[in-house]
Amino acid sequence: PESNRNFKLLKGDGKTSNKLIICEDYLSAIKSARVAAAFACFGTTLTISPADLVQFEEVYIWFDHDNRQVISKELKAFSFVRQFVPRSKIVKIGDPKRHSTETLKGELDLCL
């Protein structure tokens, strides 16, 4: 899946093209794109369209958890995503860019 919305939607490695990781920043999206398609919100406000979401079977909301506001925004994003992709999950192990590729891949395998 691709998007022309400021190049925020990054293709994954091809093996997991049915999975999408939504994260806060571009560096996290680049790292996440090693294991799945990735989308950078550039903050915690979800700006991905339903048309982009429905291309995926699984969506993971993976925010940094670096302040209190993140949790409420994360739940709001999750509620929105879940309307279009029932197999959605919030990942709570911290910033994706701080984890190894193996940890990212393992977390996706454990989540759903």
Protein Blocks (a to p, Z undefined) as FASTA:
>chain_A
ZZfeholaccdehlmmmbccddfblklmmmmmmmoccddehiabdfbdfklmmmpfbdcd
ddeklafklmmmmmmmmmmmmmmmmbgcddfebjfklpcfklmmmmmmmmZZ
